[in-house]
Amino acid sequence: MALNLFISAGEASGEHYGALLVSELREQLAATGHAATFFGMGGQRMAAAGLDVVVRSEDMAVMGLTEVIHHLPRIYGEFRKLKKAIRQRRPDVAVLIDFPEIHFRLAKELHRLGVPVIFFVSPQLWAWKKHRIKLVRKYVDKMLVIFPFEEPFYREQGVEAEFVGHPLAELPQPAIGREEFAGQNGLDPAKTWIGLLPGSRAREIRDILPEMMQAAGILLRDGPIDGSSGAQFVLPLAPTLSATQRAEVERIVAAAPPYLQIRLVDDARTALFHARVSVVASGTATVEAALIGNPFVVVYRVSPITYAIAKRVVKVPHVAMVNLIAGKRVVTELIQNDFTASNIVREVELLLPDGAPRQSMMQELRRIHGLLNSRPAVPGQTCGAIRRVAAITLEQIGIDSRVRPEQQVRS
């Protein structure tokens, strides 16, 4: 009888990890002589990896208090579908990837049914909502974290936690050359490329992209871009965007003046690798930019109500994860009222030339990359973040992925 695994991710970064995890679990299970089925919440990449998608990630990716309230009926309906699938299919183990607003509720249901729960990619409870630690202690069997400072935080709170490393820190640099990438996406390799990453949620794009575009226009008209070569702006589209959301991005970009060349691409990592500098919405993309080594500015804006509440409850010195990892301000944060086109231009102008600001940031980004590498391999143990998550997941149901099929005894 095949094992039944529930894997759930709710937005672009988690969905990427989910796809890698499904593939890795398949490989480890095959090596131990087990067959398995996978179901849960995910997007196109997880579906391609073999997940039976009960609820689509893009239908649940909403952020902010007022945004959630607006979409609440739909979110609740999708949540009920997930609970129904869990009750009917009774998975052997569940892996919940980030997305705490939904996943804490799912963890409670899974725990009630006696399903072991792995939580991969910690919600930022160390920043706010620390009272939710009690939910983790009660309903989560193991918390697997991707930032080194999170493990001691959880262990001090009585939660079984392990730093597995950051999956993005293990990836090789993109292999696609500048000329090839330019040809694939209608870009001019002779021009300066500036990345624009407005986030992966519809509301983020509507609130953030227009300001980014205004800054891009100022840079072209009045900035330090060499007049002979000019600049092009590269905007990666998150794979979790629906057709409607992609059309919305295209509509916003189409409204730009003709001189403003913004190219939509599907490969964020390669875009960051070849961009001279980027403007990045706060979130996982900031870590991605840091690990690529691309100098960048962090921006973000939410509704006034959401921001007012966040200011009262968030207790960390920085907004950008990169700065939290570094323990100091490495990249500039332009948040809420500071997020203006003129401020973006000022910061980007500092990073474009080969001066001290650019070199200092690149040196700090290399240091952050080292901090996010997984622990050194131990003889007899698997290494790599996703491989370790897969191994721990199987350990929860009595499968040692290091043991040959004829030696395997399931508990």
C-alpha positions in Angstrom: 0.0 0.0 0.0 1.4 3.4 -1.0 2.2 6.0 1.6 0.0 9.2 1.5 1.8 12.5 2.2 0.2 15.9 2.6 2.4 18.8 1.5 1.1 22.4 1.6 2.5 25.7 0.5 0.7 29.0 0.0 2.9 31.4 -2.0 5.7 31.6 -4.5 8.7 30.9 -2.3 7.1 28.2 -0.3 5.6 26.6 -3.5 9.1 26.5 -4.9 10.4 24.7 -1.9 7.4 22.4 -2.0 8.1 21.3 -5.5 11.7 20.5 -4.6 10.5 18.6 -1.5 8.0 16.5 -3.4 10.7 15.5 -5.9 13.2 14.7 -3.1 10.7 12.7 -1.1 9.9 10.6 -4.2 13.6 9.9 -4.7 14.2 8.9 -1.1 11.1 6.8 -0.9 12.0 5.0 -4.2 15.4 4.3 -2.8 13.8 2.6 0.2 11.3 0.6 -1.8 8.2 2.7 -1.0 5.6 4.1 -3.3 3.7 7.3 -2.3 1.0 9.7 -3.3 1.1 13.4 -2.5 -1.8 15.8 -2.1 -2.3 19.3 -0.7 -2.1 23.0 -1.6 0.4 24.1 -4.2 0.9 25.7 -7.6 2.1 24.7 -11.0 5.6 23.6 -9.9 4.3 21.4 -7.2 1.7 19.9 -9.5 4.5 19.2 -12.1 6.5 17.5 -9.3 3.6 15.1 -8.7 1.3 16.8 -6.1 -2.4 16.3 -6.4 -3.5 19.9 -6.0 -6.6 20.2 -3.9 -6.3 24.0 -3.5 -4.2 26.2 -5.7 -1.6 28.4 -3.9 -2.6 31.4 -6.0 -6.1 31.3 -4.7 -4.9 31.7 -1.1 -2.0 34.2 -1.4 -3.4 37.3 0.3 -1.6 39.5 2.8 -2.6 42.2 5.2 -5.6 42.5 7.6 -7.9 44.5 5.2 -6.9 42.3 2.2 -7.7 39.1 4.1 -11.1 40.5 5.2 -12.0 41.3 1.6 -11.2 37.8 0.4 -12.4 35.9 3.5 -15.4 34.0 2.0 -13.2 32.5 -0.7 -10.3 31.7 1.6 -12.7 30.0 4.1 -14.2 27.9 1.3 -10.7 26.8 0.1 -9.7 26.0 3.6 -12.7 23.8 4.1 -11.7 21.9 0.9 -8.3 21.2 2.4 -9.8 20.0 5.7 -12.2 17.7 3.9 -9.4 16.2 1.8 -7.3 15.6 4.9 -10.2 13.8 6.7 -11.0 11.7 3.7 -7.4 10.7 2.7 -5.8 10.6 6.2 -2.1 11.3 5.3 0.7 9.4 7.0 2.6 12.7 7.6 2.1 16.4 6.7 4.6 19.1 5.8 3.3 22.7 6.1 5.5 25.3 4.4 5.4 28.8 5.9 1.9 30.5 5.4 1.0 30.5 9.1 -2.5 32.0 8.9 -3.8 28.9 7.2 -1.2 26.3 8.3 -1.7 26.8 12.0 -5.3 25.9 11.6 -4.5 23.0 9.4 -1.9 21.8 12.0 -4.7 21.7 14.6 -6.9 19.5 12.4 -4.0 17.2 11.5 -3.0 16.9 15.1 -6.6 16.0 16.0 -6.4 13.2 13.4 -3.1 11.9 14.8 -1.1 12.9 11.7 2.6 13.9 12.4 3.1 17.6 11.5 6.4 19.0 10.2 6.5 22.8 9.9 9.1 23.9 7.3 10.1 27.6 7.1 9.1 29.2 10.4 6.6 32.0 10.6 8.1 35.1 12.1 6.9 34.5 15.6 10.1 35.9 16.9 9.0 39.3 15.5 5.4 39.3 16.4 2.5 37.1 17.7 4.9 35.3 20.1 1.7 34.1 21.8 1.4 31.6 18.9 4.4 29.7 20.2 1.8 27.7 22.3 0.2 26.6 19.0 3.5 25.3 17.7 4.2 23.5 21.0 0.8 21.8 20.9 0.3 21.0 17.2 3.7 20.8 15.5 5.9 17.8 16.0 9.0 19.5 14.6 9.9 23.0 13.4 12.5 23.1 10.6 14.0 26.6 10.2 16.0 28.2 7.5 17.6 31.0 9.4 20.3 30.1 12.1 18.9 32.5 14.8 15.5 30.7 14.7 16.7 27.4 16.2 17.8 28.7 19.6 14.7 30.9 19.7 12.4 27.9 19.4 14.4 25.6 21.6 14.2 28.2 24.4 10.5 28.1 24.0 10.3 24.3 24.4 9.8 23.6 20.7 11.8 20.8 18.9 13.5 22.8 16.2 16.4 22.3 13.7 18.2 24.7 11.4 18.4 22.8 8.1 19.9 25.6 6.1 18.4 27.8 3.5 17.5 26.0 0.2 18.5 29.0 -1.9 21.9 29.1 -0.4 22.8 25.7 -1.9 21.8 26.6 -5.5 24.5 27.2 -8.1 24.6 30.6 -9.8 22.4 30.7 -12.9 24.1 29.1 -15.9 22.3 31.2 -18.5 24.7 33.8 -20.0 23.8 37.4 -20.4 23.6 37.2 -24.2 21.3 34.1 -24.1 19.0 35.6 -21.5 18.8 38.8 -23.5 17.8 36.9 -26.6 15.2 34.9 -24.7 13.5 38.1 -23.3 13.9 40.8 -25.8 16.7 42.6 -23.8 19.7 44.5 -25.0 22.9 43.0 -23.4 24.7 46.3 -23.9 22.3 48.2 -21.7 22.3 48.5 -17.9 19.7 46.2 -16.4 17.8 47.1 -13.3 15.6 44.5 -11.6 12.1 45.4 -10.3 10.6 42.8 -8.0 7.2 44.1 -6.7 6.2 40.9 -4.9 4.1 37.9 -5.7 0.7 38.9 -4.4 -1.9 40.9 -6.4 -2.2 43.6 -3.8 1.6 44.0 -3.5 1.9 44.5 -7.2 -0.9 47.1 -7.3 0.6 49.1 -4.4 4.3 48.7 -5.2 4.9 48.5 -8.9 3.6 51.9 -9.9 6.1 53.6 -7.5 8.9 51.4 -8.9 8.0 52.5 -12.4 8.0 56.1 -11.5 11.4 55.7 -10.0 12.5 54.0 -13.2 11.3 56.9 -15.3 13.3 59.4 -13.1 16.4 57.2 -13.4 16.2 57.2 -17.2 15.5 61.0 -17.5 17.7 62.4 -14.7 19.8 59.6 -13.3 23.4 58.5 -13.9 22.6 55.9 -16.6 25.0 56.4 -19.5 23.1 58.1 -22.3 24.8 56.0 -25.0 23.8 52.6 -23.5 20.7 53.5 -21.6 18.9 51.1 -19.3 16.2 48.4 -19.3 14.1 47.3 -16.4 13.6 43.6 -15.8 10.4 42.5 -14.0 10.3 38.8 -13.0 6.8 37.3 -12.8 6.1 34.9 -9.9 5.0 31.5 -11.1 2.1 31.5 -8.6 0.4 34.5 -10.4 -2.9 33.6 -12.0 -3.6 34.5 -15.6 -5.7 37.4 -14.3 -2.9 38.6 -12.1 -0.3 38.4 -14.9 -2.7 40.4 -17.1 -2.9 43.0 -14.3 0.9 43.3 -14.3 0.9 43.6 -18.1 -1.7 46.3 -17.9 0.3 48.4 -15.4 3.5 48.0 -17.4 1.7 48.9 -20.7 0.7 52.2 -19.1 4.3 53.2 -18.8 5.6 55.9 -21.2 7.2 54.5 -24.4 10.8 55.4 -23.4 10.5 53.3 -20.3 11.5 49.8 -21.3 10.3 47.2 -18.8 10.7 43.5 -19.8 8.6 40.8 -18.1 10.5 37.6 -17.5 9.9 34.3 -15.8 13.3 33.6 -14.3 13.9 35.8 -11.2 17.2 34.3 -10.2 18.8 34.8 -13.7 17.3 38.3 -13.8 18.9 39.1 -10.4 22.2 37.6 -11.5 22.5 39.8 -14.5 21.0 43.0 -13.2 23.3 45.7 -12.1 21.1 46.6 -9.1 17.5 45.8 -8.1 14.5 47.2 -6.2 12.9 44.4 -4.2 9.7 44.2 -2.2 10.3 42.9 1.3 9.9 39.1 1.4 11.8 36.0 0.2 13.0 37.8 -2.9 15.3 39.9 -0.7 17.0 36.7 0.5 17.2 35.5 -3.1 18.8 38.8 -4.2 21.3 38.6 -1.3 22.3 35.0 -2.2 22.7 35.9 -5.8 25.0 38.8 -4.7 22.9 41.5 -6.4 23.0 44.9 -4.7 19.5 46.1 -4.0 17.1 48.3 -2.1 14.2 46.9 -0.1 10.7 48.6 -0.4 7.3 47.8 1.0 3.8 49.3 1.5 0.6 47.9 3.0 -2.7 49.4 3.8 -2.6 52.2 6.5 -4.6 50.0 8.9 -2.3 47.0 8.5 0.8 49.2 9.0 -0.6 50.9 12.1 -1.2 47.5 13.7 2.1 46.1 12.6 4.0 49.1 14.2 2.4 48.3 17.5 3.2 44.5 17.6 6.4 44.0 15.5 9.4 44.0 17.9 12.4 43.7 15.6 15.0 46.3 14.6 14.7 45.7 10.9 12.0 44.8 8.3 14.2 43.1 5.7 15.2 39.5 6.5 18.7 40.2 5.1 19.3 42.8 7.8 18.0 40.6 10.5 20.3 37.8 9.5 23.3 40.2 9.3 22.3 41.8 12.7 22.7 45.3 11.2 21.5 47.5 8.4 23.1 46.1 5.2 20.5 47.1 2.7 18.3 50.3 2.8 14.7 49.8 3.8 12.1 52.1 2.3 8.9 51.2 4.1 5.5 52.8 3.9 5.9 56.6 3.8 9.6 56.3 3.0 8.8 54.3 -0.1 8.8 57.0 -2.7 10.2 57.2 -6.2 12.7 59.9 -5.2 14.0 57.8 -2.3 14.4 54.8 -4.6 16.4 56.9 -7.1 18.6 58.2 -4.4 19.5 54.8 -3.1 19.9 53.1 -6.6 22.2 55.9 -7.7 24.6 55.0 -4.8 24.7 51.4 -5.9 25.1 51.7 -9.7 28.8 52.8 -9.9 31.8 50.8 -8.7 32.1 52.8 -5.5 32.4 52.0 -1.8 28.6 51.6 -1.2 28.3 49.0 -3.9 31.4 47.1 -2.8 30.6 47.2 0.9 27.1 45.8 0.2 28.4 43.0 -2.0 30.9 42.0 0.7 28.1 41.8 3.3 25.9 39.8 1.0 28.7 37.2 0.6 28.9 37.0 4.4 25.2 36.4 4.6 25.4 33.7 2.0 27.9 31.9 4.3 25.6 32.2 7.3 22.7 30.6 5.4 24.6 27.5 4.2 23.4 24.3 5.8 25.4 22.5 8.5 28.4 20.5 7.2 27.6 17.0 6.3 28.0 14.4 9.0 29.1 10.9 8.1 26.0 8.7 7.6 23.6 11.8 7.5 22.0 13.4 4.6 23.0 17.0 3.8 21.3 19.9 2.0 18.2 21.7 3.3 15.6 20.0 1.1 17.3 16.5 1.5 17.3 17.0 5.3 13.7 18.1 5.4 12.7 15.0 3.4 14.7 12.7 5.6 13.2 14.2 8.8 9.7 13.9 7.3 10.2 10.2 6.6 11.8 9.7 10.1 8.4 10.8 11.5 6.8 7.7 10.0 9.6 5.3 10.8 11.4 5.3 7.5 15.2 5.7 7.5 16.1 7.0 4.0 19.7 5.8 4.6 18.6 2.1 4.9 18.3 -0.2 1.9 14.8 -1.6 1.1 15.5 -5.1 2.4 16.6 -3.7 5.7 13.6 -1.3 6.1 11.1 -1.9 8.9 8.4 0.5 9.2 7.2 1.3 12.7 
